[in-house]
Amino acid sequence: MPKIKFPLPVKAVMIDLDGTMLDTVADLAIAVNLMLEKIGRAPLPEALVRNFVGKGIPNLVQRALVGAMEGEPDAALFERAQPVYYDCYESVNGKHAAFYPGVREGLDAFRKAGFPLACVTNKSTRFTLPLLKQMQLADYFSLVVCGDTLPKKKPDPLPLTHACAQLGIAPPEMLMIGDSLNDTIAARAAGCPVFCVPYGYNEGHDVRELDVDAIVETLFEASKLITKS
């Protein structure tokens, strides 16, 4: 993609949730260890669980069961563990979540500048909507696309192209802000410009290695790199 010039003219902004707006690892790790306890397995350190986050709950459960990024757990154990995890996560969802610096300031700046906002996440609707409400984020977003809203989720471009269609905006004029390879692959495939924050969940890899248009320290910094087209 050709090097873009700043400020970047766009008409709307899509923002990832976990790892971009909210640090939810504590909730996810607590739920992992509650699940492991219920199925008779040893707990895992939060630092390890942090690297497991990024490709949805089924992948998180699979990685937690094998205790590593790669590997296949016993199929019967996985089938038993997954619904246990959902129940455990529902019981702690949002209780230990925290805002990353500059998130509210960035959202306020986007809104003040007149950008429609969409939250595009791989988290299921069951957990996304209560979390947005609990963290008082729901009112910022005119559209929320969850991991189970459509037949495919990030890194497939469908959630991004769907958001563009719903807001009536062409992909080149819709900025994606995320924290991981999933976000950048989806954005490039959809034809959207993409910024990444450096603090989120990219499975232990540095986002500076990704194909992005900008690395932004905060969402507020991102708001200063775009202009309403």
HELIX and SHEET records of a PDB file:
HELIX    1   1 VAL A   25  LYS A   38  1                                  14    
HELIX    2   2 GLU A   46  PHE A   52  1                                   7    
HELIX    3   3 ILE A   57  VAL A   66  1                                  10    
HELIX    4   4 ALA A   75  VAL A   92  1                                  18    
HELIX    5   5 VAL A  103  LYS A  112  1                                  10    
HELIX    6   6 THR A  125  GLN A  134  1                                  10    
HELIX    7   7 ALA A  138  TYR A  140  5                                   3    
HELIX    8   8 LEU A  158  LEU A  167  1                                  10    
HELIX    9   9 PRO A  171  GLU A  173  5                                   3    
HELIX   10  10 LEU A  181  ALA A  190  1                                  10    
HELIX   11  11 VAL A  207  GLU A  209  5                                   3    
HELIX   12  12 LEU A  219  SER A  223  1                                   5    
SHEET    1   A 2 LEU A   8  VAL A  10  0                                        
SHEET    2   A 2 ILE A 226  LYS A 228  1                                        
SHEET    1   B 6 LEU A 143  VAL A 145  0                                        
SHEET    2   B 6 LEU A 117  VAL A 120  1                                        
SHEET    3   B 6 ALA A  12  ILE A  15  1                                        
SHEET    4   B 6 MET A 174  GLY A 178  1                                        
SHEET    5   B 6 VAL A 194  CYS A 196  1                                        
SHEET    6   B 6 ALA A 214  ILE A 215  1                                        
SHEET    1   C 2 LEU A  22  ASP A  23  0                                        
SHEET    2   C 2 ALA A  98  PHE A  99 -1                                        
END                                                                             
